[in-house]
Amino acid sequence: MKNKKVLIILIVVLVILLITGGIFGYIKIIKPYNIAVENYKDVVKVIEEKNNELDGKIKKIQDLIDSNEKVLNESIIETAKDVNKRAGASKLVLDKMPKKTKEIISKTEELSIPPDYTEIYKELDETYNAYDTSIKQYKQLTNPSEDFVIQRLRMIDEIADVRAVTEDNDPNGNLNKPGGYTATVYFESKNINQNEVYGTDLIDKGTDAGGSIEVYANEEDAKKREEYLATFDGSILASGSHRVVGTVLVRTSNELTATQQKDLEEKIINALSQLE
């Protein structure tokens, strides 16, 4: 009987010790660890949200690059690649959570100030918008209608008059023929004395009066025409400046100075590429 009582007492004492030790262990070890883990998860969540937003913006630009859509300004492609590369490099990469409580607390303090992606967000947004705009501009300058070209040329103060050719009065005879232009619009520049330009009317005077816009069905035909005109550059047969944008060939008169040609060419391209 005595031994039995002793055994019961020992069991009770052991249970008390186990309970006390468990409580002590919970208070001193488990609870601090759990709190540290929760705090760590909170700061990591904020960072992950910012990283996800960054990844989303990078992906939007990458989707445009991967689409291989043609752009009016080809330099935007390399710019977009560079911005995406720098944005990816700026991303804060999270390692695995440390195992020890003190290390978790230390890491939490280190991550408590989340990364500031404000500037890179802005750059990504601006690059995306510029890329998207350039795609839309190229589409707008892909075989645009005669009416569209005339309307845009009339927006330019320097241009006094515009006339579109027909199959009956086309001086080159290439209108609507395979490889030829789908529209040609001649225009008159106020910087040229029209009395000194040979011809009875604007179409008869041709590009000498100011210049012309030749529209092609595809970029290849436009470039082929531009390459042909380039063979006369610097000779007595030179007809002025020539530049392909989209499937449009912008030409300015040889009667203009080089500075005037460049200025007028930019005004025309800006007018044609302006999105509504």
C-alpha positions, 0 to 999 in steps of 0.5 A: 500500500505504501509503495502504491502511494509513493508511486501515485505521488511520483506520478502526480509530481511528474505530471506537474513537472510536465505541465509546468515544463510545457507551459514554460516551453510554450512561453519561452520558446514556442510562442516567441517563435510563432509570433516571429513567424507571423511578423515575418509573413506580414512583411513578406506579404507586402513585398510579394504584393509589390513584386507581383505588381512589378512582374505584371508590368514587366510582363505587359511589356514583354507581351508587346515584344513577343507579339512582334507587332511592327512599330513606327519607332523601332528604337522603342523595342530595344528601349523596352528590352532594356527597361524590362532588364533593369526592372527585373534586376531591381526586384527584391528576391526573397530567400527562405525563412530562417529557422531560428527565432532570433534569425527570423526576427532579424530578417523581419527587421531587415525587410520591414522597409519594403522596396520602393519601385515607384520610379521603375513603375513609372518608367515601365508604364511610360515605356509600355504606353510609348510601345503601344502607341508606336504599334498603333501609329504603324497600323495607322500608317499602313496603307492609309486612305487617300482622304486620311492623307489629305486631311492630315496634310491640311493640318500643316500651315506650310502646306497651301494646297493638296491634290490626289492623283487619279488613274487618268492624270497620274503622271507616273501611271502606277496608281493601283498597279501591282507594286505601285501606290494605292494613292498619291497626294501632291502638296504645295509648300508656301516656302516655294515660289510657285511661279518658278515651278514648271507646270500648269497645275499642282499635279503637273508640277509634281513634287517640285511644288512642295512634295508628295505622299505615296501610299503603298499596300505594304512596306516592301513596295514602299522601300523598293520605291524609296531605294529607286529614288535614292539612286538619283540623290546628288545628281541633276535628276534628284527629286528631293528627300524621301523617307518611308514610314509604315507603308507611306513614302514621304517626299519633299521638294528639291526646291527646298533647302535641306533644313526646310526638307527635314522640317517639313518631313517631320511636320508631315510624319507627326501629322500622319502619325498623330493618334485621335 
